[in-house]
Amino acid sequence: MKKIMHWVLAATLLCGATAFMTGCKEAKANEEAVSSEELIRTSQSWDGVELPDYLQGRPELVAVKYVFPAGKKLGWHHHPVMNYGVLVQGELTIIGQDGKEKVVHEGEAVVEMVNTIHHGENRGTKPVILYMFYLSQKDLPLAVQHPEIPLD
């Protein structure tokens, strides 16, 4: 009887270890590796102008999701703080007051102009979804509107 119990215990342990190892191999096979892709690294905004030095004092980081319906035009504005983002859907055209344009495509990163008046347009047929990240400070606006400048 002792031999049978030892044999059952050994078989159980062996089967359990085999099942455990098989399960581990299957879990490893199903794991996807984490990947990373640097989308942008720059010290210039999209128009080639050097970004300003960092602000002095405690930073406030702000993340904003924007959704621009098809055909939507934003009014003229400027950003007093540095910001950048990733466009995850659609195409966004950014127009500087000097007429220079930048089309940002799905999956691309963009570094916005700082203290330079510009506006954006969704000239496409589907909504634009844009995630923007601002390097700000408490009580600073993310954008200053310029309603006195008419859109085309």
C-alpha atoms as one frame of an Amber mdcrd trajectory, in Angstrom:
protein
   0.000   0.000   0.000   2.870   2.388   0.852   4.444   1.714  -2.570   1.162
   2.505  -4.320   0.764   5.753  -2.332   4.362   6.748  -3.167   3.730   5.931
  -6.831   0.473   7.987  -6.857   2.206  10.877  -5.068   5.143  10.764  -7.498
   2.803  10.586 -10.498   0.743  13.476  -9.141   3.837  15.579  -8.560   5.218
  14.684 -11.994   1.898  15.441 -13.722   1.527  18.640 -11.739   5.055  19.733
 -12.628   4.472  18.848 -16.279   1.166  20.727 -16.327   2.811  23.648 -14.566
   5.699  23.713 -17.042   3.351  23.340 -20.003   1.199  26.138 -18.632   4.259
  28.337 -18.169   5.418  27.645 -21.729   1.943  28.437 -23.072   1.793  31.629
 -21.007   5.212  32.690 -22.297   4.174  31.967 -25.874   1.069  34.118 -25.396
   3.001  37.039 -23.896   3.692  39.945 -26.190   6.858  41.873 -25.653   6.536
  45.506 -24.673   7.806  47.681 -27.478   8.585  51.357 -27.708   8.965  53.743
 -30.599  10.249  57.264 -30.153   7.856  59.475 -32.084   9.772  62.729 -31.825
  12.781  64.286 -30.114  13.358  67.935 -30.848  14.034  71.341 -29.372  12.060
  73.094 -32.128   8.376  73.613 -32.834   6.899  72.315 -36.099   7.826  75.548
 -37.893  11.534  75.181 -37.037  11.658  77.823 -34.288  13.726  76.991 -31.191
  11.646  76.286 -28.085  12.066  78.689 -25.139  13.932  77.798 -21.976  11.952
  76.098 -19.227   9.911  78.274 -16.929  11.242  78.946 -13.428   9.320  77.474
 -10.500   7.146  74.437  -9.915   5.908  72.787 -13.102   2.342  71.765 -13.802
   1.973  69.041 -16.415  -1.343  68.937 -18.253  -2.646  66.294 -20.672  -5.669
  67.098 -22.850  -7.622  65.009 -25.340  -9.074  67.094 -28.187 -11.713  65.905
 -30.642 -12.200  68.080 -33.741 -15.256  67.272 -35.872 -14.774  67.042 -39.648
 -14.671  70.515 -41.189 -14.011  72.268 -37.837 -11.734  75.321 -37.742 -10.235
  76.542 -34.487  -9.871  80.256 -33.942  -6.537  82.019 -33.951  -4.644  81.513
 -30.687  -1.183  81.190 -29.187   0.280  79.009 -26.448   2.289  80.709 -23.697
   3.738  77.331 -22.678   5.470  74.495 -24.497   3.266  71.639 -25.647   3.408
  68.628 -27.875   1.109  65.798 -28.777   0.205  62.747 -30.800  -2.572  62.647
 -33.350  -4.334  59.285 -33.072  -7.065  59.739 -35.691  -7.534  61.843 -38.823
  -5.417  64.695 -40.155  -4.995  68.153 -38.657  -3.690  71.152 -40.579  -1.969
  73.823 -38.475  -1.609  77.238 -40.059   0.708  79.971 -38.817  -0.233  83.619
 -39.147   2.531  83.871 -41.769   0.688  81.274 -43.904   3.090  78.411 -43.189
   1.196  75.108 -42.855   1.867  71.756 -41.232  -0.347  68.708 -41.842  -0.187
  66.240 -38.967  -1.173  62.707 -39.955  -2.553  59.854 -37.886   0.163  58.409
 -35.637   2.448  61.450 -35.897   3.734  63.640 -33.101   3.738  67.433 -33.284
   5.435  70.160 -31.246   3.301  73.299 -31.186   4.472  76.875 -31.635   5.042
  78.872 -28.440   3.921  82.514 -28.302   3.223  82.463 -32.053  -0.326  82.980
 -33.322  -1.765  80.085 -35.339  -4.931  78.042 -35.814  -5.908  74.492 -36.730
  -8.343  72.971 -39.189  -9.777  69.522 -39.731 -10.047  69.439 -43.521 -10.808
  65.710 -43.501 -13.993  63.663 -43.407 -13.594  62.071 -39.979 -13.035  63.551
 -36.519  -9.491  64.334 -35.452  -8.453  62.931 -32.084  -5.370  64.610 -30.659
  -3.669  64.107 -27.292  -1.655  67.157 -26.198   0.778  67.487 -23.289   1.533
  70.900 -21.819   4.546  71.906 -19.697   2.876  74.670 -17.738   2.640  76.291
 -14.327  -0.289  76.914 -12.021  -2.656  79.633 -13.278  -1.055  79.917 -16.738
  -3.502  79.466 -19.613  -2.798  76.665 -22.066  -3.913  78.899 -24.944  -4.777
  82.568 -25.434  -7.515  83.201 -28.012  -7.348  85.981 -30.606 -10.974  86.522
 -31.718  -9.990  89.860 -33.263  -8.271  87.985 -36.111 -10.874  86.645 -38.561
 -10.632  83.149 -40.019 -10.613  82.865 -43.815
